[in-house]
């Protein structure tokens, strides 16, 4: 499903997808790193939580799906 979403966005001409992952979601962070997301920066929120700001660069994205 994730691959399909990125492919659809790329087909619509989207170049980058930016998003945040909470530091408590370690598995989600690693999922995105394995799938090619780049870490932009880490933020510390006023309530003490940490977030990672990440992005997919779809211009360079190679799909793992075959049609």
N, C-alpha and C positions, 0 to 999 in steps of 0.2 A: 504494500500500500504506500509506503514511504517513497519508494522508487517511482511509482506511478505518479504521485503528486509532484515530485521534482521534475519529471519528464513533461507533465502537463504545463507546469509553470514555465519551463524552458521553451516549450512550443508556443506559448503566448508572448514570448519575448522578454520575460523577466530575466535580468542579469544576475541579481543577488537576492538572497533570502536571509534576512537578519532575524535572530531570535535570542531568547535568554533561557538558561538552564540553571535552576537552583542548585547550590553545591551539595545539598543533601541527596540529590538524584544522581549519584555517581554512575549508575548503570546507563542512564539516559545520556550523560555527558560522554561516556566512552562509546556509546552507540553512534552518536553524531561524529565523533573524532574518527572512528573506524570507517564511516561512510563519507568522509571527505570534508567535513566542516572545519573551518578555521576559527581558532580562538582569537577574538579581537581584543578583549580585555576582561578583567574581573572587577566586579563592583561590590562594595560593601554598603548594604542598605542601612537606613537609620535604625531599624530594629535589630541590627547585628547579623542578619543573614547575608550570605555571599552569593552572588550570581555571576555566571559566566556569560558574556555576550559573545555570540558566535555567528558565523555566516556560511552559507553555501554560495560559491561562485558558480553559477549555472553556465556561464559562457565556456568554462573549462570542464564542465561536468561530463563524465563518461557514464552512460547508463549501463547497469548490469543486466537489464532486461533485454530479451530478444523478442522481436515481434514477428 
